[in-house]
Amino acid sequence: MNWYLTALKKYCDFSGRARRREYWLFQLFQMIALIVLAVLDQVVLRQAVPILTVVYALGTILPAWGVLVRRLHDIGRSGWWMLISCVPLVGGIILFVFTVMDSQQGDNQFGASPKTA
């Protein structure tokens, strides 16, 4: 939960580096929250349009992009590589591979290694 809150505190911070743990734990809590809200929309509120889910997803899109860009920085890639996901089929696979790669050792052009900090 701490990693999720850290990513939310760095709301629009597209500089620096994020470890795999920060990225994947943010994604885990993001998915849990989206599933819970979708169930609330369907079961409790009985809405055809999942308004809670949509509002939450739109509200957390910038932190999600921020942590993804910082994750790409951690492996030595520019944040613009996140646009590769726009390429059908292979783009998402390439981006997934980038997010599971180990951090670049030592400092790089985007800052100090978060593993040593």
HUURRA-V412488 format. One record per backbone hydrogen bond with DSSP energy under -1.0 kcal/mol. NH is the residue of the N-H (numbers start at 1). CO is the residue of the C=O. If there is no record, write none. Layout:
nh = {NH;NH}
co = {CO;CO}
//
This chain:
nh = {5;6;7;8;9;10;13;18;23;24;25;26;27;28;29;30;31;32;33;34;35;36;37;38;39;40;41;42;43;45;47;51;54;55;56;57;58;59;60;64;65;66;67;68;69;70;71;72;73;74;76;77;81;82;83;84;85;86;87;90;91;93;94;95;96;97;98;99;100;104;108;111}
co = {1;2;3;4;5;6;10;70;19;20;21;22;23;24;25;26;27;28;29;30;31;32;33;34;35;36;37;38;39;40;41;49;50;51;52;53;54;55;56;60;61;62;63;64;65;66;67;68;69;70;73;72;78;79;80;81;82;83;84;88;87;89;90;91;92;93;94;95;96;74;111;108}
//
